[in-house]
């Protein structure tokens, strides 16, 4: 593992940290080059979140399968605003997980009849 701050390979394990909210254990690391500490979530979209990865994954999967934000919130026992915040946070990192479209090639995007309201209540546009 490389240091997320200076990219050095001089990294050693430096204990663990138990999250208060769900008892998840995060491995802590210490960089012997720059002296900074970090954990396994540092530098990822999950950095700073106290909810377990499994809960967030379940909520976002439910949303991707067409469940509404309130229904997904009920399933994972979190608030709808928390689900929306996770979606916004993950969408900022979308380019890291979605392959770019081929240059000069045709791209076909397919969708279904599910509409998701984001911030404004607009009627669906006809194509």
VENVEN-V180874 format. One record per residue. N is the residue number from 1. RES is the residue in one letter. OMEGA is omega in whole degrees, 0 to 359 (NA if undefined). NEAR is the number of other ideal C-beta (glycine too) atoms within 10 Angstrom. D_CENTER is the distance of its C-alpha to the mean C-alpha in whole Angstrom. Layout:
N:RES:OMEGA:NEAR:D_CENTER + N:RES:OMEGA:NEAR:D_CENTER
//
This chain:
1:X:177:12:21 + 2:X:177:13:21 + 3:X:181:22:21 + 4:X:182:18:18 + 5:X:183:15:20 + 6:X:179:13:23 + 7:X:179:10:22 + 8:X:177:13:25 + 9:X:182:10:26 + 10:X:184:12:28 + 11:X:177:18:25 + 12:X:175:9:26 + 13:X:184:10:24 + 14:X:178:14:25 + 15:X:179:11:24 + 16:X:178:11:22 + 17:X:179:13:20 + 18:X:178:9:20 + 19:X:183:13:17 + 20:X:189:8:20 + 21:X:186:10:18 + 22:X:178:12:17 + 23:X:172:8:19 + 24:X:179:16:16 + 25:X:178:10:18 + 26:X:177:15:16 + 27:X:177:14:19 + 28:X:179:15:20 + 29:X:176:20:21 + 30:X:177:16:24 + 31:X:178:22:25 + 32:X:179:11:29 + 33:X:183:14:29 + 34:X:177:13:27 + 35:X:182:10:27 + 36:X:178:15:24 + 37:X:178:14:22 + 38:X:177:19:18 + 39:X:186:18:16 + 40:X:179:17:14 + 41:X:183:16:11 + 42:X:179:17:12 + 43:X:179:12:11 + 44:X:176:14:8 + 45:X:181:17:5 + 46:X:182:19:5 + 47:X:177:13:9 + 48:X:179:9:11 + 49:X:181:18:9 + 50:X:179:9:12 + 51:X:182:17:11 + 52:X:179:15:11 + 53:X:183:13:8 + 54:X:180:11:11 + 55:X:179:19:11 + 56:X:179:21:7 + 57:X:180:12:8 + 58:X:181:14:11 + 59:X:182:23:11 + 60:X:175:16:9 + 61:X:178:12:11 + 62:X:178:19:14 + 63:X:179:19:13 + 64:X:178:11:13 + 65:X:175:9:16 + 66:X:177:13:18 + 67:X:177:17:18 + 68:X:183:15:18 + 69:X:179:20:16 + 70:X:178:11:19 + 71:X:178:13:19 + 72:X:179:24:16 + 73:X:178:20:16 + 74:X:182:13:19 + 75:X:184:15:18 + 76:X:177:19:15 + 77:X:175:8:18 + 78:X:181:17:15 + 79:X:177:12:16 + 80:X:179:14:16 + 81:X:178:10:15 + 82:X:179:17:12 + 83:X:179:24:11 + 84:X:178:16:11 + 85:X:177:13:10 + 86:X:179:23:6 + 87:X:180:18:7 + 88:X:180:10:9 + 89:X:180:15:6 + 90:X:181:14:4 + 91:X:177:10:8 + 92:X:182:9:9 + 93:X:185:12:8 + 94:X:182:9:9 + 95:X:178:9:12 + 96:X:185:8:11 + 97:X:182:8:10 + 98:X:181:8:13 + 99:X:179:6:17 + 100:X:177:6:19 + 101:X:179:10:22 + 102:X:180:8:25 + 103:X:177:5:28 + 104:X:181:5:31 + 105:X:177:6:29 + 106:X:178:6:29 + 107:X:179:6:26 + 108:X:177:4:26 + 109:X:180:5:23 + 110:X:178:4:24 + 111:X:176:7:22 + 112:X:187:6:24 + 113:X:180:6:25 + 114:X:178:10:22 + 115:X:179:11:21 + 116:X:179:9:19 + 117:X:177:9:20 + 118:X:175:11:18 + 119:X:180:6:20 + 120:X:179:5:23 + 121:X:181:6:25 + 122:X:176:9:27 + 123:X:180:6:28 + 124:X:177:7:27 + 125:X:175:5:29 + 126:X:184:4:31 + 127:X:NA:4:31
//
